[in-house]
Amino acid sequence: MAVDDVVRLLGTNPVYRSRVTCHQVSDPEPARFGTLGAPLPGALDAYLNGNGIRLYSHQCEAINSLRAGKNVIITTPTASGKTLAFNIPVFTGLVADPDTRALYLYPTKALSNDQYVTLRAMEKFTGIPAKPAIYDGDTPQSKRVAIREHARIVISNPYELHQVLSWHAKWSPFFSHLKFVVIDEAHRYRGVFGSQIALLIRRLLRIARAYGADPQFVLSTATLANPEEFAGRLVGRPFTLVDTDGSPHGTRHFVLYNPFYDGIGERSAHQETKDLLLSCVKGDLQTLCFTGSRKMAELVTLWTREDARRTSARLVQGISAYRAGYLPEERRTIERQLKSGEIRGVVSTNALELGIDIGSLDAVIIDGYPGTMMSTRQQAGRAGRKGAESLAVLVAQANPLDQYFMHHPDAFFSRLHEHAIIDTENPYIVSGHLLCAAAELPLREEADAGFFGESFAPLLAGLAESNLIKKTPRGWVYAGRGRAADVVSLDGMAAESFRILCHGRLLETMDRAQAYREAHKGAIMLHQGETYIVNEMDLETHTVRVSETDVDYYTQPLKEVDLRVIETLETRDVNGTKCAFGDVEVTEQYTGYKIKKGDTILGVEPLNLPPLTFRTKAFWLVLPDPSAAAVTAAGLDLAGGLHGAEHALIALMPLHVMCDRWDIGGLSTPTFGENGEPTIFVYDGYEGGIGLAEKAFTLLPALFLSAYELVRDCPCRKGCPSCIYSPKCGNDNVPLDKEATVKILGDFITVPVNGETAGYPSGPEPAAS
């Protein structure tokens, strides 16, 4: 059975047909080849000819720009040959200067290993002595000296670089001749994590400068809405963009599939995913299925095998799970079996989203919108990698983002990618890296201000007052206890950290806010798809003790939020609505938690935790008086409408800004401040802010429209998890009024005429309460 046959099945089978919301077909594209500005060294030219490689147009564009000395960001799709586009200029540099060194940074060990194999193969074929080596936490001590002194290409990761920089003297041969820094899968470095990596790269550049080097950068990334801005913020330098794909691809089918098409959904999206996977495998389509957790990857695999057993033992043997946590040998075996075609169906977490070489696939099934268009297209791009016809199916969950796309397929297929946000001015992030920098080399005000932004001088003064740095004739040096690099966690903020222990084994660490939310006493906690119950939370030692459990209920924290505006930094009027952005102080008080099974409340338990108070960035909206009066006059609940609008705006912020709804907080009230105005706040859930609310503030018209369409078009009567109910609501989704929400959001997107709104945009009438 071919892709066409499975597509026909989706259109004719009554069960499938009712759930297919949209089926888009993209025409095949032939390859477009390019021309190099100058000939390659003979060995590299022979490598291309010997492997039957003709360079695509985007590869030539990237190579020409890199050979011209520019920093380049490449954003072409998965399997378009980005790796070759930066390996050729690096090898050209190795030929031109025998002292040249290059640093390759990867987010996973699997990608590092893949690149190592590729570089060794190029070295062997060309005879160019690249001497590639992997240097990470697994590198034996016996090999480290030789790698530091002799490897011309070092493959590593940000965590290892964070530790290495303080030992830069041992790396002097490498840093003295560092010519290239390659950052692959760079889109992984966004939000808090990306902001940490941006400061890490500035520390790297500062070290390189001290050794007389000025490396050139090349970033490889998925498609973003703001690639040049993102690259500039990540590295602190201007970049040239290469984004026009010259690689070929075959006919592509993309299906939006909604198990909740009737607003109810008789079966879970995971069970529907299992059925689709089995149909594809039975149709002899080699299929990759993405799920949101390790546990779900295992369950979908188990369910598919159970159903396949009724048909054929051969089918069962060809279905496998793939996830982090498997031994490296297991993962390599599955990857080899995928490439050979021995395995016909694999259920994976996003571990296979990145560029690990698994060969050509016929179909991809995505169990739930992955949170960004970037990830969706990365995952879908795993099918048809050799230019053959392919199928991708997005199976919707019952949450607002998924359902928004199911009801607005045009918005999905025409959707631009999200903005990836990096904030290099967050004082809490910058302070930690200043400590690390001071431990690496003495900090000097004039020489180093360019690396650390406008807050450099005041932050130095604050660190000095805290006796964490001290002034010497050579500059400011680190004076704290312990290694500075051990104080700064690249995964989060420089804040209080709670350790999550299971029988004495460290599972993970959380900042205080996350621990209060997810790891309070009695909480049911998920870690890498496994379920744990929290037995103890010790606030003095910052220790949380958990044990494994298997329960059919979950817990939901309850909290109260208070907010104070510290300073308004910017204002704007959007369709008659007063909007502002600025600094706020947020106080979150966790008061208890609910024990729930499905929608049934089994019990409520109190919590006695100290309040969390932090300064952050927010945008806020003041509902115009006529709008508030119209809601009240219609007999609707103003507070419930504001609350619903707050939830809808937060739910769809990830549609516009690359973030998770858990990164954002909100507050709505019909009487805020001295004037008692009806106001909605949306704030960054991190101390100091990380640029999410700031970017959303510039995109308010689009955010307002998508939130309005989400709620207006949801088939429910009084609100549901697909529109205005939020899984993170600290008030247990009370009060909420769907009709009031539609009216309020409608007023946000209509222009007042003579003091009255000009009417709601065209579309279905709001559902009656």
KOLPAMAR-431702 format. One line per field, with one value per residue (C-alpha): x negated, z negated, y negated. Coordinates in steps of 0.001 Angstrom, whole numbers, always signed. Last residue first. Layout:
residues N
px <- X_...
pz <- Z_...
py <- Y_...
//
This chain:
residues 769
px <- +24430_+25283_+22517_+21158_+22503_+20337_+17996_+17796_+16022_+18036_+19780_+18538_+17963_+19510_+17890_+18635_+17212_+14934_+12530_+13023_+10364_+10353_+14154_+14490_+12254_+14647_+17807_+16406_+15329_+18763_+20312_+17831_+18287_+15671_+15405_+13812_+11350_+9849_+8589_+4933_+5553_+2837_+5047_+6870_+10519_+11206_+11141_+10525_+10603_+14298_+16539_+20275_+21805_+19022_+18598_+15376_+15504_+15929_+13359_+10516_+11460_+11221_+7844_+6526_+7681_+6292_+2891_+2675_+3518_+1180_-2035_-4358_-3097_-3754_-7463_-7606_-5473_-7948_-11178_-12726_-11333_-13293_-12287_-10482_-6753_-6611_-3389_+93_+2387_+6083_+7838_+11349_+10617_+10997_+9481_+6990_+5863_+7759_+11505_+12891_+9870_+7648_+4254_+1875_-1268_-3451_-6197_-3594_-1914_-5102_-7171_-8006_-5946_-3003_-1118_-2704_-620_+2523_+3290_+2244_+4657_+7460_+6936_+6972_+10092_+11814_+10890_+12094_+15375_+15842_+15183_+17697_+20374_+23157_+26565_+26341_+26056_+22942_+21177_+22232_+20989_+17578_+17343_+18479_+15916_+12965_+11246_+7767_+5089_+1821_-1661_-4071_-7738_-9048_-9702_-9251_-7242_-6512_-4414_-5503_-3814_-1013_+978_+4536_+6016_+9102_+10766_+11954_+12909_+14325_+13233_+10924_+9895_+8988_+7158_+7263_+4432_+3930_+3123_+218_-419_-1853_-3049_-3936_-5825_-5481_-7751_-6245_-3958_-677_+2531_+5522_+8190_+9628_+8571_+5109_+3832_+232_-1814_-5445_-7619_-4980_-6753_-6128_-2664_-1559_-174_+1556_+2088_+3928_+3085_+4642_+2533_+4000_+3340_+3831_+5805_+5514_+2466_-734_-3448_-7187_-8504_-9305_-11490_-11811_-14859_-15416_-17223_-15057_-11868_-11778_-9044_-8068_-6181_-5699_-4065_-5769_-4621_-6970_-6807_-10167_-9234_-5557_-4501_-1441_-1546_-1007_-3695_-4504_-6379_-4548_-3544_-5686_-8608_-8118_-8186_-11175_-13376_-13448_-16159_-15968_-15795_-18570_-18732_-18331_-15269_-13737_-15151_-13948_-16475_-15096_-17014_-16963_-17688_-20165_-17507_-17212_-18849_-22279_-22709_-25128_-26630_-28814_-30444_-31421_-33456_-33159_-32835_-32751_-35635_-35650_-37954_-37426_-40372_-44144_-44960_-42368_-38699_-36601_-33751_-31097_-31423_-27705_-28595_-30948_-28145_-25945_-28663_-29318_-25574_-25527_-28443_-27243_-23562_-24039_-25190_-27437_-29914_-30385_-31081_-34203_-37044_-35766_-34739_-37443_-36661_-39554_-39618_-37845_-36527_-35319_-33548_-31784_-30624_-29513_-27632_-25559_-24838_-23678_-20991_-19564_-19862_-17854_-19513_-20504_-16892_-16386_-13052_-12348_-9545_-7134_-6924_-4532_-1194_+344_+1029_+2246_+4231_+5986_+6809_+8815_+11123_+8524_+5823_+7654_+8401_+4721_+3914_+6906_+6505_+8492_+5581_+5286_+3755_+1398_+900_-2064_-2230_-5025_-5794_-9523_-12220_-14674_-13477_-9859_-8882_-11084_-9812_-6632_-8719_-10607_-7384_-5593_-8657_-8801_-5046_-5419_-3761_-4127_-505_+759_-216_-2181_-2044_-4835_-4760_-6965_-10371_-13867_-17047_-17476_-20235_-19769_-18749_-16445_-12857_-13988_-14311_-10941_-9442_-9227_-6904_-8566_-6832_-8252_-11430_-13572_-13696_-17508_-17535_-14970_-16859_-20062_-18288_-16753_-20183_-21758_-19054_-19583_-23379_-22986_-20926_-17317_-16518_-15704_-13123_-12431_-9507_-9254_-6964_-8332_-8167_-4429_-3818_-5551_-3354_-386_+3203_+4411_+906_+1171_+3780_+1518_-1508_+276_+1367_-2171_-3763_-1169_-1882_-5698_-5635_-3030_-5369_-8300_-6255_-4669_-4320_-5818_-4972_-7419_-6069_-7446_-4352_-3546_+231_+427_-2142_-34_+3196_+1433_+146_+3591_+5206_+2545_+2996_+6736_+5911_+3582_+6194_+8451_+11722_+15337_+14399_+16902_+16839_+17962_+14579_+12878_+10796_+9510_+7161_+5295_+3741_+577_-199_-3532_-4404_-8149_-11028_-14148_-16797_-17216_-15788_-15809_-16689_-20317_-20498_-23644_-24372_-25293_-27029_-25971_-25888_-22377_-20914_-22244_-21130_-17596_-17333_-18555_-16209_-13048_-10040_-12030_-12792_-14773_-18372_-21987_-24155_-27557_-29952_-33387_-35974_-38024_-41199_-43972_-44041_-42214_-39734_-38922_-38230_-35836_-34175_-33584_-32130_-29810_-28806_-27893_-25782_-23794_-23558_-21841_-19398_-18708_-17866_-15571_-13756_-15600_-18556_-16886_-16591_-20367_-20001_-23714_-26033_-29282_-32135_-34945_-38425_-39759_-43551_-44513_-41519_-42807_-46479_-45424_-43064_-44822_-44785_-41022_-40249_-37427_-36020_-35758_-32816_-30399_-31794_-30748_-27179_-27036_-27860_-30975_-32600_-36208_-37611_-41377_-42133_-45789_-46298_-42893_-42183_-45528_-45008_-41486_-42187_-43261_-40541_-37945_-35341_-31879_-31305_-32058_-34859_-34146_-37094_-37801_-41418_-40720_-43807_-42612_-43056_-39884_-38179_-39350_-38714_-35250_-34384_-35753_-33661_-30460_-31057_-31743_-28608_-26426_-28071_-27454_-23847_-23321_-25044_-22454_-22375_-25332_-28249_-30994_-34255_-36794_-40600_-42933_-46670_-47264_-45884_-44311_-43455_-41713_-39826_-38535_-37502_-35449_-33967_-32922_-31517_-29127_-27014_-27562_-25626_-22798_-21990_-18231_-17351_-15223_-14244_-16396_-17235_-20961_-22439_-25728_-28534_-30422_-34087_-33681_-34215_-31178_-29062_-30130_-29518_-26059_-24979_-26419_-24465_-21325_-21618_-22121_-25582_-26020_-27099_-27916_-30057_-33305_-32443_-31847_-34965_-37065_-36112_-37035_-40477_-41079_-40487_-37188_-36885_-35633_-32200_-30451_-27478_-24049_-21618_-17851_-16305_-12797_-9763_-6780_-3353_-1980_+1312_+3452_+6066_+8282_+10521_+10232_+12241_+15400_+13364_+11436_+14497_+16348_+13350_+13371_+11075_+8558_+8469_+7732_+4768_+3588_+3832_+2106_-837_-1332_+0
pz <- -27987_-24348_-21829_-20158_-16623_-13935_-12122_-10981_-13259_-16140_-15873_-15496_-19199_-20668_-21598_-18276_-16439_-18512_-16569_-16967_-18041_-21820_-21758_-20452_-23250_-25784_-24063_-23631_-27276_-28429_-26493_-28010_-31627_-34057_-37824_-38860_-36785_-39835_-41205_-40669_-36992_-35589_-33678_-32090_-31052_-28408_-25044_-24590_-28327_-28339_-28335_-28764_-25534_-23811_-20028_-20216_-17418_-19485_-22098_-19679_-17263_-20037_-21222_-17628_-17119_-20406_-19810_-16300_-17581_-20593_-18715_-20162_-23685_-23006_-22621_-25990_-27700_-26615_-27164_-30014_-33070_-36141_-38174_-35948_-35345_-32690_-33098_-31624_-33339_-32624_-33955_-34831_-36373_-40079_-39716_-42546_-41252_-39773_-39959_-37524_-38127_-35981_-36787_-34663_-34643_-31789_-31517_-32108_-28838_-27111_-24980_-21403_-20986_-18556_-18966_-22392_-23456_-22573_-25973_-27814_-25797_-26226_-29982_-30456_-28282_-30459_-33633_-32144_-31175_-34566_-36358_-34093_-34687_-32158_-32585_-29200_-30972_-32793_-29573_-27866_-30806_-30694_-26957_-27255_-30051_-27993_-29351_-30612_-29216_-30818_-29746_-32234_-33251_-36501_-40143_-42610_-45681_-46536_-49666_-52384_-52138_-54337_-52088_-52665_-51205_-49004_-48162_-45516_-42999_-39857_-36497_-35750_-39142_-41255_-44487_-44928_-46356_-48965_-49613_-47283_-47588_-44547_-44920_-41734_-41470_-38134_-35590_-32343_-29359_-28719_-26724_-26636_-24397_-21610_-18790_-20281_-22075_-23227_-26378_-27312_-30432_-33177_-36512_-39724_-39015_-41927_-41645_-43952_-43009_-44980_-44533_-44286_-43229_-41177_-42103_-40081_-40389_-39049_-41104_-40447_-42792_-42980_-45985_-46631_-48942_-48323_-49675_-49952_-53287_-55170_-53130_-53569_-51327_-52244_-50796_-47242_-45105_-41921_-38394_-35474_-32090_-32425_-35911_-36761_-40227_-42299_-45052_-48684_-50032_-47483_-44351_-41338_-42086_-45130_-43453_-40248_-42156_-44285_-41357_-40510_-40529_-39122_-40013_-42619_-44182_-47987_-47803_-45329_-45721_-44166_-44979_-45374_-43930_-45166_-42315_-39503_-36923_-34987_-32877_-32629_-36393_-37889_-41319_-40067_-37504_-40325_-42003_-45787_-48049_-46539_-45785_-41981_-40508_-39440_-37631_-37355_-40197_-42315_-43078_-44786_-43722_-45719_-48678_-48497_-47953_-45150_-43463_-43584_-42128_-39314_-38595_-38334_-35848_-33578_-33360_-29930_-28299_-29258_-26422_-25512_-29138_-29111_-28170_-29866_-33199_-33575_-34775_-35870_-33889_-34473_-38003_-37034_-34025_-36237_-38647_-35694_-34415_-37569_-37551_-33902_-34646_-37651_-35936_-32860_-30132_-27728_-27035_-24308_-22598_-19588_-17577_-16257_-12715_-10215_-9990_-6562_-7128_-10699_-10168_-7201_-9422_-11781_-13799_-14132_-14665_-17593_-18936_-19294_-20922_-23259_-24617_-23700_-21963_-18191_-16032_-13487_-10519_-8121_-4859_-2306_+1389_+2025_+1998_-138_-3447_-2730_-6387_-9078_-7937_-9961_-13138_-12212_-10911_-14201_-16210_-14464_-14576_-18356_-21246_-20087_-18822_-20032_-18959_-15807_-13193_-10599_-7353_-4622_-6288_-4821_-6822_-10569_-10735_-13941_-12978_-15852_-16219_-17132_-20870_-20604_-22267_-20074_-18731_-15915_-13135_-10272_-11843_-9509_-7017_-7055_-8264_-10966_-12065_-12371_-14496_-16684_-17237_-18005_-20615_-22302_-22345_-23909_-26753_-26761_-29083_-26263_-23964_-21187_-21142_-18665_-16053_-13433_-15672_-16156_-12397_-11846_-14486_-12279_-12559_-16129_-17350_-15676_-18242_-21157_-19398_-18878_-22532_-23791_-21469_-22438_-26100_-25792_-23961_-26469_-29367_-27700_-27133_-24457_-21622_-18128_-15771_-13046_-10208_-7548_-5406_-4783_-4798_-7976_-9443_-8428_-9777_-13039_-13493_-12828_-15406_-18021_-17439_-18064_-21363_-22264_-21306_-23933_-22965_-22779_-21941_-23113_-21099_-17974_-16258_-19478_-17835_-15457_-12624_-10604_-7607_-5741_-2432_-807_+2832_+3205_+1992_+3576_+1827_+2748_-441_-719_-4313_-4476_-6802_-7318_-10947_-13092_-16429_-20063_-19875_-21031_-20542_-17000_-16143_-17380_-15570_-12363_-12724_-13720_-12617_-13032_-10737_-12401_-13180_-12078_-13398_-11950_-13877_-13031_-15763_-16899_-18494_-20307_-23422_-25554_-22706_-22806_-26550_-26011_-23134_-25354_-28100_-25509_-24479_-28082_-28231_-25197_-26682_-29820_-27716_-25654_-28773_-30088_-26743_-23725_-23011_-21331_-18194_-17787_-16451_-15600_-16989_-14986_-16282_-13795_-13918_-17349_-17062_-20499_-22093_-21115_-22027_-25262_-26436_-29728_-30407_-29757_-32905_-33961_-30454_-30633_-33053_-30993_-27837_-29236_-29810_-26433_-24481_-22844_-19550_-19259_-15742_-15478_-18239_-19285_-22615_-24287_-22821_-23957_-27492_-27712_-26618_-29940_-31786_-29858_-27939_-29367_-30667_-27263_-24720_-21446_-19059_-15470_-14244_-11148_-9266_-5643_-3942_-1987_-2408_-5963_-7208_-5657_-7261_-10611_-10364_-9664_-12508_-14921_-13728_-14548_-17955_-18806_-17659_-19962_-22809_-22712_-22526_-20130_-20081_-17451_-18176_-15392_-15376_-12663_-13244_-9879_-8042_-4583_-4694_-8080_-6827_-3836_-6289_-8213_-5002_-3894_-7287_-7355_-4283_-4724_-7983_-6485_-3929_-3453_-5798_-8126_-6641_-5805_-8594_-8144_-10283_-8996_-10445_-7522_-6626_-2853_-3089_-5361_-2856_+92_-1890_-2999_+509_+1962_-519_+180_+3936_+3564_+3917_+6163_+4240_+5999_+3105_+5064_+6697_+3356_+1757_+4853_+4565_+885_+1655_+4460_+2315_+3304_+6265_+5683_+5698_+5553_+7820_+6876_+7490_+7317_+6685_+7913_+5759_+5346_+4870_+1362_+461_-2425_-4154_-6704_-9620_-9288_-12263_-10398_-7689_-10126_-11605_-8274_-6420_-3048_-3386_-5815_-3734_-606_-2398_-3340_+305_+1587_-759_+910_+0
py <- -30284_-30765_-30105_-33237_-33742_-32218_-34576_-38167_-40604_-42030_-45378_-48941_-49440_-52578_-55895_-57514_-54458_-52232_-49973_-46241_-43723_-44228_-44629_-41070_-39838_-41382_-40115_-36597_-36478_-37658_-34774_-32315_-33321_-32029_-32522_-30212_-28176_-26409_-29732_-28795_-28210_-25943_-23502_-26468_-26562_-29214_-27388_-23667_-22980_-24042_-27108_-27517_-26243_-24262_-24461_-26550_-29110_-32268_-31216_-30503_-33280_-35884_-34552_-34608_-38197_-39527_-37909_-39374_-42865_-42432_-41583_-44253_-43476_-39781_-40571_-42350_-39723_-37035_-39008_-37026_-38794_-39916_-36889_-34434_-33851_-36533_-38516_-38829_-41363_-41974_-45069_-46293_-49727_-50572_-54032_-53553_-50190_-47272_-46728_-44099_-41852_-39684_-38185_-36172_-34100_-32895_-30273_-27527_-28578_-27430_-29766_-30700_-33868_-34036_-30753_-30355_-33403_-31457_-29906_-33086_-35226_-32670_-32425_-36213_-36476_-33877_-35776_-39061_-37420_-35786_-39094_-40858_-38211_-38668_-40314_-42025_-45383_-44143_-43186_-46423_-48524_-46892_-47516_-51120_-51735_-50489_-47338_-48182_-45876_-44835_-43798_-42344_-42262_-40771_-41500_-38658_-37711_-34080_-33683_-31243_-27830_-26533_-24240_-23042_-19818_-19550_-16243_-13815_-16499_-14864_-16303_-13379_-12117_-15117_-15929_-19684_-21746_-24421_-28082_-28808_-32558_-34336_-37914_-39763_-43052_-44780_-46438_-47666_-47313_-49111_-48748_-51107_-49583_-51752_-49437_-48970_-52078_-51981_-52440_-51863_-51628_-51799_-51412_-49481_-48086_-45884_-42383_-39920_-36299_-33602_-29971_-26526_-23560_-20692_-17076_-13915_-10698_-7169_-6231_-4308_-5524_-5978_-7857_-11507_-13551_-17290_-19102_-22844_-22300_-24783_-24366_-20591_-19181_-15630_-12669_-13900_-11199_-10038_-9141_-8356_-10135_-11838_-13093_-13519_-14654_-13833_-16437_-15440_-17755_-20442_-19336_-20796_-24379_-25100_-23324_-25317_-28601_-27564_-26558_-22898_-20225_-16718_-13039_-12901_-9438_-9215_-6983_-9451_-12956_-16248_-18970_-22498_-25442_-29007_-31349_-31890_-31114_-27909_-25217_-26815_-26487_-29015_-28269_-25411_-27694_-30082_-27378_-27369_-30397_-33848_-36229_-36355_-38969_-42596_-44144_-43640_-46039_-44190_-44929_-42261_-40001_-38123_-40476_-41361_-45010_-43900_-41969_-45065_-47291_-44850_-44788_-48571_-48536_-45702_-46718_-48271_-45058_-42149_-41669_-45328_-46243_-44061_-46404_-49549_-48065_-45441_-41921_-39723_-36446_-33124_-33708_-37178_-35641_-33101_-35812_-37953_-34914_-34724_-38458_-38363_-35777_-37609_-40982_-39898_-41966_-39181_-38257_-35658_-35054_-32857_-34446_-31841_-30523_-31981_-30239_-29809_-26106_-26509_-29705_-28108_-25140_-27371_-25105_-22350_-24971_-26546_-23065_-22225_-25569_-25503_-21947_-18831_-17091_-17139_-14408_-15995_-13664_-13777_-11819_-11474_-11093_-10561_-13255_-11319_-12775_-11981_-11989_-13576_-16963_-16416_-16529_-19682_-21219_-20637_-21665_-25053_-25494_-25405_-23574_-19977_-19808_-16443_-12934_-13758_-10992_-10891_-8922_-7451_-7609_-7985_-7485_-7589_-10214_-12197_-15741_-16614_-15462_-11936_-12668_-14471_-11394_-8344_-5688_-3740_-1805_+238_+1574_+3717_+833_+687_-2920_-2161_+930_-1130_-3787_-1064_+488_-2887_-3574_-213_-675_-4135_-2621_-3752_-6641_-9040_-7543_-5067_-2622_+240_+1797_+4236_+7294_+6795_+6586_+9920_+11533_+10675_+9494_+9970_+9187_+5778_+4680_+5576_+4107_+794_+644_+1346_-1223_-3833_-3061_-3241_-6566_-7795_-7074_-8794_-11919_-14126_-11631_-11508_-8639_-7623_-5510_-3185_-2819_+827_+238_+2310_-106_-3101_-1606_-669_-4206_-5660_-3381_-4193_-7914_-7528_-5835_-8715_-11328_-9801_-8172_-9362_-12924_-15520_-18749_-16896_-17192_-16058_-13304_-16022_-15069_-17706_-15962_-16945_-15225_-16003_-15328_-14869_-17011_-18474_-20579_-24263_-25746_-29543_-30477_-31631_-34657_-36735_-37506_-40512_-39797_-39343_-35544_-34633_-38116_-38412_-34891_-35583_-38929_-37295_-34323_-36241_-34153_-30948_-27995_-25223_-26018_-25834_-28625_-29522_-31706_-33165_-33195_-36208_-34869_-36779_-34631_-37215_-37656_-33943_-34186_-37112_-35294_-32271_-34478_-36000_-32498_-31675_-34855_-33702_-30191_-31541_-33534_-30431_-28435_-31168_-31447_-30098_-27819_-24823_-26969_-26523_-22974_-23238_-25895_-25916_-28072_-28655_-30220_-29215_-29473_-30798_-29062_-25608_-25978_-27797_-25052_-24340_-28075_-28066_-26075_-28446_-28096_-24295_-24026_-26141_-24515_-21123_-22293_-24038_-20845_-19412_-18493_-19676_-20080_-20534_-18045_-18247_-20008_-19829_-16385_-15002_-16310_-14870_-11309_-9739_-11646_-9664_-11738_-11050_-14594_-16043_-16352_-14559_-14515_-15492_-15211_-17343_-16096_-16522_-13137_-13804_-10429_-9700_-13229_-13334_-9976_-11134_-14302_-12367_-9890_-12771_-14555_-11563_-11167_-14810_-14474_-11482_-13317_-16068_-19904_-20197_-22654_-22369_-24203_-24736_-25077_-26373_-25824_-24083_-27146_-27011_-23298_-23553_-26608_-24644_-21911_-24500_-25912_-22378_-21375_-24351_-23592_-19846_-19968_-22054_-19346_-19798_-16919_-19079_-22424_-25488_-27927_-28592_-31403_-32814_-34939_-36454_-35879_-35657_-31878_-31804_-33722_-31535_-28333_-29482_-30489_-27278_-25195_-27215_-26563_-22821_-21294_-18277_-15206_-11934_-10732_-10736_-14050_-15755_-14258_-15034_-18708_-18543_-17101_-19595_-22653_-24265_-26596_-30150_-31781_-28425_-27822_-26571_-23736_-23721_-20320_-19706_-20535_-18229_-19780_-20244_-18546_-19757_-17622_-19347_-18451_-14674_-13367_-12424_-10698_-8495_-6824_-6583_-5098_-6872_-9905_-8449_-5244_-7293_-8903_-5407_-4321_-7454_-6843_-3459_+0
//
